Structure formats: structure tokens, C-alpha cells
Amino acid sequence: MNTVCFLSLVFLGPAYSQTLYASKNPVPVGSNVTLSVQGVVTTGAWIFNNSMIVMMYPGNHIISTNWKDKVTLNLTSNQTSLTINSLWLQDSGEYVLQDLEEPISNVTLKAQATDLVELNDSAVFTCSASSGTSVSYAWLNGSSVITGSESAQLSDGGAKLTIVVTRYDQGPFSCNMSNGISHEVSSLVYLKISYGPSNAMMTLLPMKLAYRTGDNITLSCSADSSPAARIWWMFDGMDLDKTGPQLHLQNVTESNSGNYTCMLHNNVTSRFTHKMITVEAPKKEAVEGQLYTLTCNVTGPPDLLTVDLNWFKNGHWLQVDNQTTFFTDHKNIINSENNRGVLLDLLLLVGPETPVITGPEFAEIGTTAHFNCSANSYPPSTFTWWFNGSEVANSSMLTTAPLSFNMSGAYTCVAHNDVTGGNRSTTVVLTVVGKSDNNSTVPSYGALLLSVFALSLTTFLHGGGLPA
């Protein structure tokens, strides 16, 4: 009967959940056996029944004198093993591989490249240390923890991070290495991400519903882009030979109506975008209360002596009355086609008409009063409120501060039409009254007497500003 050795195998390592294996167990006396574990143990010891066999440290190892001619240590890229030759019966017992952790030092974070283009490029980071064993890795973008995902991949045991970059991945990036006895954070790495242009916007200043001939208009164009995009302008598909974020239109006429396009190009990302806005020619404008002339030009053969011209409004034949007069000039008649008409839209600019104010005539001290002003106008009017010669609001709504007695008086609303240039105003008189004992608002005799003689609603028609 062959004599055999029985081996008890133990692996001790806080960072591993590993198992120590024997090439055979039990082992016949006189034969060899190899003990191994997956992974490289660079700092640690092989121990037999509490006695040292081999001491390992980075780059070298020491074999105990009693075992020098009996064991062989093997370290490969993915395995640590110890071969024991010619076992004796007394070699039966407990074999332990103790993995000792080495403190981490000099953590370094490197990026393969730092100048990248959004969605085109990937950032590749590598985290390393000059010393340290059984390490784990944590990655940060600013204060946000990076975990493995579709856009962020971890490899090499967590030491390598790959990210498909967006404009929000500029960093700072850092790597935190740790083991059971130490941890250390790398220095910060920033990325320069080129992106865009995207989210193009165009605005007109001043913003109006209608512009007069001779007005100045500024078109502004912007987009999200890094580096800043080059901008140039086109009108109805033609290059205007104008560059920069703004296009200034001076002394505009109807010929300035059309499609304006700002083109944007980022010379790093090689991407383009554009934004178009259409400035439409308004309908023919006529100001309420002013004369307006429509001209119909007719062409025909030179021998044509008479022409019947008929005017229609909304499909109804116009005749001469106290509002309409016709003039005919036959001097320029050439090359006519019969029974042809021309349709012309006429835009009537109105107002403002006399404003209407809604709101209280009496209000209790300490409360607030609310007034609303409206006026028929096209284009819509702007509004200002005045009290004691001072402007107190610049919208159709007026809400007073908590009322005091000296806030009694005339509040005037002025409506102004930017296009017609017209101004009209209306005034309401507010009387501030004291509080009664039963919490109801009862004007005093003096207040009632004042309200009898006060003009509660006064309408002014004037060319601009408040009446003298």
C-alpha cells in the first residue's frame, strides 16, 4: 500500500475571493505537487504549518533555507504557483498563501487625447500607480460617479475608462484607487470638447408687428458652438457678403422683404447649420383719418381713346361719394389686355381710439387698487400710466402700492401707436378713504363732496405726451 500526504490548502487575501488548488491531493510520497491560485500575488508569503516557505515582495522573493532545494516559485501574468518536489510523509499539513496588501502610491491618470469632437471621438483614460496591490477603481467626472454604461466602458479590471464624449464631458476627470489599507486620488484631467453649431436662433430688433419705410432693423443670429461658429448672411438664397452675428438693415423699404438666412459653420467639427426668418412685405398701409390714393395703371394699343375703369371694395362696386374721388389719366396707355383686374390688399392702420379704464373710484387706505386700460388700435398700442406728472407703470395694467391718503388724485392712461404715431389718454380719479369701525368702506362727507365735483373720467385727444 502506497503512503500518501494529505494537504490542507488555504488562501488568505482580503481583496480576493480566491481558492488555492493542488494539482493532486492526496499526494503519493516521493511525487511532486503544484499549488496554485488565479491572479498574481506580488506581496505575500507561502506558509506551511505556520512556518515560512517563501516570502514574496515586488520584483523578488526569498525562499526559506529549509525549503530551498525542495520548492520552485512561479509567477505568470495570471497565476501564482508553488511546486513542491519529492514530498515526504511529514509534508502533510496546512499550506497557506497569504496575500499581503501593499500601500498605494503615485496614482497617475492619463488621457489618450484631450482635444476631442462631440459624438465623433472617444476619450480613453488609464489609471495606474507606482505601487499598490489588490486595488479597486472609482471614476469621477466632476463630482459625479462614472459607472459602466452604453456610453462609458470600463476595462482592464476597472483601470481603463472609455467614453464617447459630449459637450458635457469636459471634466475634471479623476481616478480613485483603493485597497484594504490605503487609497489615493489622481490629479485632475480636463478635456476640450468641440461641438456644434446647434440650436440656432435668430431675432429681430426692435420687435414690431409692422415697420415703417426708413426704419432700421437688426437681425441677430446665435447658436451653441465651441469654438464659436463663423456666421454669414444670405437674402433670398443670395450671399450678402456680410459676416458676423448681426445684420443691420438701414432705412428699410419694401424691397427688404424676403427670406433672411444666417449660415453657421464650426471649422473644427466641420458641421453646418442655418436659421431662416421671413420678413414679409406688409399689406398696403392706410392711416385712419388720412387721405390714401390707389393707382391703377392700364396698358393698351396707342389708338385706344377711352378706358372704363371700375373700382371694387370687398366685391362691391365703388361709386363717387363724400369719401371717394376718381381721377383718370390716359396719357400712358400702351398694349392692353381686356377685362383684366388687379387685386390689392389694403391694411388699415387704426388708432389708438380713446382708451377705456376699468377700476375703482374709491379704495380703502392700506389696500391696493387695480386698473386696466384698453384701446382699439392696429397695430396694438403700448400703454403708460401717469400720476402727479410722473410715470408709474408702462403696461396696460396698473396696481398701486398700499394706498395712503396722498395717493388720491387723477391717474392717466396714455395709449400710443408706434406706426400711426397717435396718442390718446383717459384719466380716472381715485379717492382714498379711511377704514370704518365695522370694517366697511364708507367715504367721509368730505370725500363724498369731493367726488360730486371731481371729474371721474376725462378724455384727452392729443398728438403726444400728456396734456398741458
C-alpha positions as CSV (number, residue, x, y, z in Angstrom):
1,M,0.0,0.0,0.0
2,N,1.4,3.4,-1.0
3,T,1.9,6.1,1.6
4,V,0.3,9.4,0.7
5,C,0.4,13.0,2.0
6,F,-2.8,14.9,2.7
7,L,-2.7,18.7,2.1
8,S,-5.0,21.3,3.6
9,L,-5.0,24.4,1.3
10,V,-5.9,28.0,2.5
11,F,-5.7,31.3,0.6
12,L,-5.8,34.5,2.6
13,G,-6.3,37.7,0.7
14,P,-8.8,40.5,1.7
15,A,-9.2,41.7,-1.9
16,Y,-9.9,38.3,-3.4
17,S,-12.5,35.6,-3.2
18,Q,-10.0,33.0,-4.5
19,T,-9.4,29.3,-4.0
20,L,-6.0,27.6,-3.6
21,Y,-5.7,24.5,-5.8
22,A,-3.4,21.4,-5.7
23,S,-2.5,19.5,-8.9
24,K,-3.4,16.4,-6.9
25,N,-4.5,15.6,-3.3
26,P,-3.7,13.3,-1.6
27,V,-0.2,13.1,-3.0
28,P,1.9,9.9,-3.0
29,V,5.1,10.1,-1.0
30,G,8.0,10.9,-3.3
31,S,6.0,12.6,-6.0
32,N,5.6,16.3,-6.8
33,V,2.6,18.6,-6.4
34,T,1.9,22.2,-7.6
35,L,-0.2,24.6,-5.5
36,S,-1.7,27.5,-7.5
37,V,-4.1,30.4,-7.4
38,Q,-5.5,32.6,-10.2
39,G,-4.0,36.0,-10.2
40,V,-0.6,37.4,-9.4
41,V,0.4,37.8,-5.8
42,T,3.4,40.1,-5.7
43,T,3.5,40.7,-2.0
44,G,2.8,37.9,0.4
45,A,4.0,34.5,1.7
46,W,3.7,30.8,1.3
47,I,3.3,29.2,4.8
48,F,3.4,25.5,5.9
49,N,2.1,24.8,9.4
50,N,2.8,28.4,10.5
51,S,6.4,28.2,9.1
52,M,7.6,30.4,6.2
53,I,8.3,28.7,2.9
54,V,8.7,31.7,0.6
55,M,8.5,35.5,1.2
56,M,7.4,37.5,-1.8
57,Y,7.8,41.2,-2.5
58,P,7.6,43.3,-5.7
59,G,10.3,42.2,-8.1
60,N,11.8,39.4,-5.9
61,H,11.3,36.7,-3.3
62,I,13.2,34.8,-0.6
63,I,12.9,31.0,0.0
64,S,13.5,29.7,3.5
65,T,16.7,27.7,4.0
66,N,14.8,24.5,4.8
67,W,12.9,24.7,1.5
68,K,15.5,26.0,-0.9
69,D,16.1,22.7,-2.7
70,K,12.5,21.5,-2.4
71,V,10.3,24.2,-3.9
72,T,10.0,26.3,-7.0
73,L,8.0,29.6,-7.2
74,N,6.3,30.5,-10.5
75,L,4.7,33.9,-11.2
76,T,2.9,34.4,-14.6
77,S,0.6,37.1,-15.8
78,N,-2.4,35.4,-14.5
79,Q,-1.3,32.8,-11.9
80,T,0.8,32.3,-8.8
81,S,2.1,28.8,-8.1
82,L,4.4,26.9,-5.9
83,T,5.8,23.4,-6.9
84,I,6.9,21.1,-4.0
85,N,9.2,18.3,-5.1
86,S,9.6,14.8,-3.6
87,L,7.1,15.0,-0.8
88,W,7.7,13.2,2.4
89,L,5.1,12.0,4.8
90,Q,5.9,14.9,7.2
91,D,5.0,17.3,4.4
92,S,1.3,16.5,5.1
93,G,-0.4,19.6,6.7
94,E,-1.8,23.0,6.1
95,Y,-0.4,25.1,3.2
96,V,-1.4,28.8,3.2
97,L,-0.9,31.5,0.6
98,Q,-1.1,34.9,2.4
99,D,-1.6,37.8,0.0
100,L,-0.3,40.9,1.7
101,E,-1.6,44.3,0.5
102,E,0.9,47.0,-0.5
103,P,0.0,50.6,0.1
104,I,-0.9,52.6,-3.0
105,S,1.3,55.5,-4.1
106,N,1.8,57.8,-7.0
107,V,-1.6,57.4,-8.7
108,T,-1.4,58.7,-12.3
109,L,-4.3,59.4,-14.7
110,K,-3.5,59.8,-18.4
111,A,-5.8,60.6,-21.3
112,Q,-5.0,59.3,-24.8
113,A,-6.1,62.7,-26.2
114,T,-7.7,65.8,-24.7
115,D,-8.9,67.7,-27.8
116,L,-12.0,65.9,-29.0
117,V,-15.1,66.4,-31.1
118,E,-18.5,65.7,-29.7
119,L,-20.1,62.4,-30.7
120,N,-17.2,61.7,-33.2
121,D,-14.4,60.9,-30.7
122,S,-13.9,58.8,-27.6
123,A,-11.9,59.8,-24.5
124,V,-9.7,56.9,-23.3
125,F,-8.3,57.2,-19.7
126,T,-5.8,54.9,-18.0
127,C,-5.3,54.9,-14.2
128,S,-2.1,53.5,-12.7
129,A,0.1,53.6,-9.6
130,S,3.8,53.0,-8.9
131,S,2.9,50.7,-6.1
132,G,-0.1,49.1,-4.5
133,T,-1.8,45.7,-4.7
134,S,-5.3,44.3,-4.7
135,V,-6.6,47.7,-5.9
136,S,-10.1,48.7,-6.9
137,Y,-11.0,51.8,-9.0
138,A,-13.6,54.6,-8.8
139,W,-14.0,57.2,-11.6
140,L,-15.4,60.7,-11.3
141,N,-16.5,63.4,-13.8
142,G,-16.5,66.4,-11.5
143,S,-18.5,65.2,-8.5
144,S,-20.5,62.6,-10.5
145,V,-19.5,58.9,-10.2
146,I,-19.0,57.2,-13.6
147,T,-20.3,53.7,-13.9
148,G,-20.2,51.3,-16.8
149,S,-22.9,52.1,-19.4
150,E,-23.5,52.2,-23.1
151,S,-21.5,55.5,-23.4
152,A,-18.9,54.6,-20.7
153,Q,-17.0,51.3,-20.8
154,L,-14.7,50.1,-18.0
155,S,-11.9,47.5,-18.9
156,D,-8.6,46.1,-17.6
157,G,-10.2,45.4,-14.2
158,G,-11.5,49.0,-14.0
159,A,-8.1,50.6,-14.7
160,K,-9.3,51.8,-18.2
161,L,-12.2,54.1,-19.0
162,T,-13.6,54.8,-22.5
163,I,-16.2,57.5,-23.1
164,V,-18.0,58.7,-26.3
165,V,-17.8,62.4,-25.5
166,T,-20.5,65.0,-25.5
167,R,-20.2,68.7,-24.7
168,Y,-20.9,67.9,-21.0
169,D,-17.8,65.7,-20.7
170,Q,-15.2,68.4,-20.2
171,G,-14.3,67.2,-16.7
172,P,-12.5,67.4,-14.5
173,F,-12.0,63.7,-14.5
174,S,-10.2,61.8,-11.7
175,C,-9.5,58.3,-10.7
176,N,-9.6,56.9,-7.1
177,M,-7.5,53.8,-6.4
178,S,-8.0,51.9,-3.1
179,N,-7.3,48.7,-1.3
180,G,-7.8,47.5,2.3
181,I,-5.1,49.6,3.7
182,S,-4.8,52.8,1.6
183,H,-6.4,54.9,-1.1
184,E,-5.2,57.7,-3.3
185,V,-6.8,60.1,-5.9
186,S,-5.2,61.1,-9.1
187,S,-4.6,64.6,-10.4
188,L,-7.4,66.2,-12.4
189,V,-7.6,65.9,-16.2
190,Y,-9.7,68.3,-18.4
191,L,-11.0,67.7,-21.9
192,K,-11.5,70.3,-24.6
193,I,-14.7,69.3,-26.4
194,S,-15.6,70.9,-29.7
195,Y,-19.3,70.8,-30.6
196,G,-22.0,72.4,-32.7
197,P,-23.2,74.6,-34.1
198,S,-26.7,73.6,-32.8
199,N,-29.8,75.2,-31.5
200,A,-29.5,78.2,-33.9
201,M,-31.7,81.2,-33.1
202,M,-32.5,84.4,-34.9
203,T,-34.1,87.6,-33.5
204,L,-35.2,90.9,-34.9
205,L,-34.8,94.2,-33.0
206,P,-36.8,96.2,-32.4
207,M,-39.6,93.6,-32.3
208,K,-42.7,95.1,-34.1
209,L,-45.8,93.9,-35.9
210,A,-45.1,96.4,-38.6
211,Y,-42.2,98.6,-39.7
212,R,-42.2,102.0,-41.4
213,T,-40.2,102.8,-44.5
214,G,-37.0,104.3,-43.2
215,D,-36.9,102.2,-40.1
216,N,-33.7,100.4,-39.0
217,I,-33.8,96.7,-38.3
218,T,-31.1,94.5,-36.7
219,L,-31.1,90.7,-37.2
220,S,-29.1,88.7,-34.7
221,C,-28.0,85.1,-35.1
222,S,-26.6,82.7,-32.5
223,A,-26.0,79.0,-31.8
224,D,-24.4,76.7,-29.3
225,S,-20.9,76.1,-30.7
226,S,-17.3,75.6,-29.5
227,P,-15.2,77.1,-30.9
228,A,-17.6,79.9,-31.9
229,A,-19.1,79.4,-35.3
230,R,-18.4,81.5,-38.3
231,I,-21.6,83.3,-39.4
232,W,-22.5,84.8,-42.8
233,W,-25.8,86.0,-44.2
234,M,-28.0,85.3,-47.2
235,F,-31.1,87.0,-48.6
236,D,-33.5,85.0,-50.8
237,G,-30.7,82.5,-51.4
238,M,-28.1,85.0,-52.4
239,D,-24.9,85.7,-50.4
240,L,-25.0,89.2,-48.9
241,D,-21.2,89.2,-48.4
242,K,-21.9,90.1,-44.7
243,T,-20.4,88.2,-41.8
244,G,-20.8,88.3,-38.1
245,P,-23.6,87.6,-35.6
246,Q,-25.6,90.7,-36.6
247,L,-27.1,92.1,-39.9
248,H,-28.1,95.7,-39.9
249,L,-30.8,96.9,-42.3
250,Q,-30.8,100.7,-42.6
251,N,-33.7,102.8,-44.0
252,V,-35.7,99.8,-45.0
253,T,-38.1,99.7,-47.9
254,E,-40.4,97.1,-49.3
255,S,-37.5,95.6,-51.3
256,N,-36.0,94.5,-48.0
257,S,-38.9,92.0,-47.6
258,G,-37.9,88.3,-48.1
259,N,-36.1,85.3,-46.6
260,Y,-33.1,86.0,-44.5
261,T,-30.8,83.1,-43.6
262,C,-27.8,83.0,-41.3
263,M,-25.4,80.3,-42.1
264,L,-23.2,78.9,-39.3
265,H,-20.0,76.7,-39.6
266,N,-17.7,75.3,-37.0
267,N,-14.3,74.8,-38.6
268,V,-13.2,72.2,-36.0
269,T,-16.3,69.9,-36.1
270,S,-16.8,70.7,-39.8
271,R,-20.5,71.0,-39.1
272,F,-23.0,73.4,-40.6
273,T,-26.4,74.7,-39.5
274,H,-28.7,77.6,-40.5
275,K,-31.7,79.6,-39.4
276,M,-34.1,81.3,-41.7
277,I,-36.6,84.1,-41.0
278,T,-39.1,85.6,-43.4
279,V,-39.7,89.3,-43.4
280,E,-42.9,89.8,-45.3
281,A,-43.9,93.0,-47.1
282,P,-47.0,94.3,-45.3
283,K,-50.2,95.0,-47.0
284,K,-50.6,98.5,-48.3
285,E,-51.0,100.7,-45.3
286,A,-53.5,103.4,-44.8
287,V,-53.9,105.5,-41.7
288,E,-57.4,106.1,-40.4
289,G,-58.5,109.7,-41.0
290,Q,-55.9,110.4,-43.7
291,L,-56.2,110.5,-47.5
292,Y,-55.0,107.4,-49.4
293,T,-54.5,107.1,-53.1
294,L,-54.7,103.9,-55.1
295,T,-53.4,103.9,-58.7
296,C,-54.4,101.5,-61.5
297,N,-52.1,101.5,-64.5
298,V,-53.6,100.2,-67.7
299,T,-51.7,99.5,-71.0
300,G,-53.2,99.1,-74.5
301,P,-52.9,99.9,-78.2
302,P,-51.9,103.5,-79.0
303,D,-55.2,104.1,-80.8
304,L,-57.2,103.4,-77.7
305,L,-59.0,106.6,-76.7
306,T,-61.2,105.6,-73.9
307,V,-61.0,103.1,-71.0
308,D,-63.6,102.2,-68.5
309,L,-62.1,101.8,-65.0
310,N,-64.2,100.3,-62.2
311,W,-63.2,100.0,-58.6
312,F,-64.4,97.4,-56.2
313,K,-64.1,97.0,-52.4
314,N,-64.8,93.5,-51.0
315,G,-66.6,92.6,-54.2
316,H,-68.8,95.7,-54.2
317,W,-68.6,98.4,-56.9
318,L,-67.3,101.7,-55.5
319,Q,-69.1,104.9,-56.6
320,V,-68.1,108.5,-56.1
321,D,-69.3,109.8,-52.7
322,N,-68.1,112.2,-50.0
323,Q,-65.3,109.7,-49.2
324,T,-64.2,108.6,-52.7
325,T,-62.9,110.6,-55.7
326,F,-61.7,109.2,-59.1
327,F,-59.1,110.7,-61.4
328,T,-58.3,109.4,-64.9
329,D,-55.1,110.0,-67.0
330,H,-55.0,108.4,-70.5
331,K,-51.5,109.7,-71.4
332,N,-49.6,106.4,-70.9
333,I,-51.9,103.7,-72.4
334,I,-49.9,101.0,-74.3
335,N,-50.5,97.3,-75.1
336,S,-53.7,96.4,-73.2
337,E,-55.4,93.1,-72.4
338,N,-59.2,93.4,-71.9
339,N,-61.2,92.6,-68.8
340,R,-58.2,92.2,-66.5
341,G,-58.2,93.3,-62.9
342,V,-55.6,93.6,-60.2
343,L,-56.4,92.6,-56.6
344,L,-54.8,94.8,-53.9
345,D,-55.0,94.2,-50.2
346,L,-55.2,97.3,-48.1
347,L,-54.2,97.3,-44.5
348,L,-55.9,100.0,-42.4
349,L,-53.8,101.3,-39.5
350,V,-56.2,102.3,-36.7
351,G,-55.9,104.4,-33.6
352,P,-55.5,104.4,-30.9
353,E,-59.0,105.3,-30.1
354,T,-60.0,106.7,-26.8
355,P,-58.8,104.3,-24.0
356,V,-61.2,102.7,-21.6
357,I,-60.2,102.4,-18.0
358,T,-61.8,99.8,-15.6
359,G,-61.1,100.2,-11.9
360,P,-62.4,101.7,-8.6
361,E,-63.2,105.3,-7.9
362,F,-62.9,104.7,-4.1
363,A,-60.4,102.5,-2.3
364,E,-59.6,101.9,1.4
365,I,-56.4,103.1,2.9
366,G,-53.8,100.3,3.2
367,T,-55.2,98.3,0.3
368,T,-54.1,98.3,-3.4
369,A,-56.1,99.5,-6.4
370,H,-56.1,97.7,-9.7
371,F,-56.8,99.4,-13.0
372,N,-56.9,98.1,-16.6
373,C,-56.6,100.2,-19.7
374,S,-57.6,99.2,-23.2
375,A,-57.9,100.9,-26.6
376,N,-58.9,99.9,-30.1
377,S,-55.7,100.1,-32.2
378,Y,-53.8,98.4,-35.0
379,P,-51.1,97.6,-34.6
380,P,-51.8,97.2,-30.8
381,S,-50.9,100.3,-28.7
382,T,-48.4,100.5,-25.9
383,F,-49.6,101.9,-22.6
384,T,-48.1,104.1,-19.9
385,W,-49.7,105.3,-16.6
386,W,-49.1,108.8,-15.1
387,F,-49.8,110.2,-11.6
388,N,-48.9,113.7,-10.5
389,G,-46.8,114.2,-13.6
390,S,-44.7,111.0,-13.1
391,E,-44.8,107.8,-15.0
392,V,-45.9,105.0,-12.6
393,A,-46.4,102.0,-15.0
394,N,-45.6,101.0,-18.6
395,S,-48.2,98.3,-19.3
396,S,-52.0,98.2,-19.7
397,M,-52.3,97.1,-16.0
398,L,-51.7,99.4,-13.0
399,T,-51.5,98.0,-9.5
400,T,-50.8,100.6,-6.8
401,A,-48.7,100.3,-3.7
402,P,-50.6,100.1,-0.4
403,L,-52.7,103.2,-0.5
404,S,-52.2,106.3,1.6
405,F,-54.3,109.5,1.6
406,N,-51.8,111.4,-0.5
407,M,-52.3,108.8,-3.3
408,S,-55.8,110.2,-4.0
409,G,-55.9,112.0,-7.4
410,A,-56.0,111.7,-11.1
411,Y,-54.5,108.6,-12.8
412,T,-54.0,108.9,-16.5
413,C,-53.5,106.1,-19.1
414,V,-51.8,107.1,-22.4
415,A,-52.1,104.7,-25.4
416,H,-49.5,105.1,-28.2
417,N,-49.5,103.5,-31.6
418,D,-45.9,103.2,-32.9
419,V,-46.9,103.1,-36.6
420,T,-49.6,105.8,-36.8
421,G,-47.8,107.9,-34.2
422,G,-51.1,108.6,-32.5
423,N,-51.6,109.2,-28.7
424,R,-54.8,109.2,-26.7
425,S,-55.4,109.3,-23.0
426,T,-58.0,108.9,-20.4
427,T,-58.0,109.9,-16.7
428,V,-59.7,108.3,-13.7
429,V,-59.9,110.0,-10.3
430,L,-59.2,107.7,-7.3
431,T,-60.3,108.8,-3.8
432,V,-58.6,107.0,-0.8
433,V,-60.9,106.7,2.2
434,G,-60.3,105.7,5.8
435,K,-61.4,102.4,7.5
436,S,-64.7,102.4,9.4
437,D,-65.2,100.7,12.7
438,N,-67.4,97.9,11.2
439,N,-64.7,97.2,8.6
440,S,-66.9,98.5,5.7
441,T,-65.6,101.2,3.4
442,V,-67.7,104.4,3.9
443,P,-66.4,107.6,2.4
444,S,-66.3,110.6,4.7
445,Y,-68.5,113.6,4.0
446,G,-65.5,115.4,2.6
447,A,-64.7,112.6,0.3
448,L,-68.3,112.4,-0.9
449,L,-68.4,116.1,-1.5
450,L,-65.1,115.9,-3.4
451,S,-66.5,113.0,-5.6
452,V,-69.5,115.1,-6.6
453,F,-67.4,117.8,-8.0
454,A,-64.5,115.6,-9.3
455,L,-64.4,114.7,-12.9
456,S,-64.2,110.9,-12.8
457,L,-63.4,110.3,-16.4
458,T,-61.6,112.8,-18.6
459,T,-60.7,112.0,-22.2
460,F,-57.8,113.8,-24.0
461,L,-57.0,113.6,-27.7
462,H,-53.6,115.0,-28.5
463,G,-50.5,114.3,-30.6
464,G,-48.1,113.1,-28.0
465,G,-47.4,113.1,-24.2
466,L,-49.8,114.4,-21.5
467,P,-52.0,117.5,-22.0
468,A,-50.6,120.7,-20.6
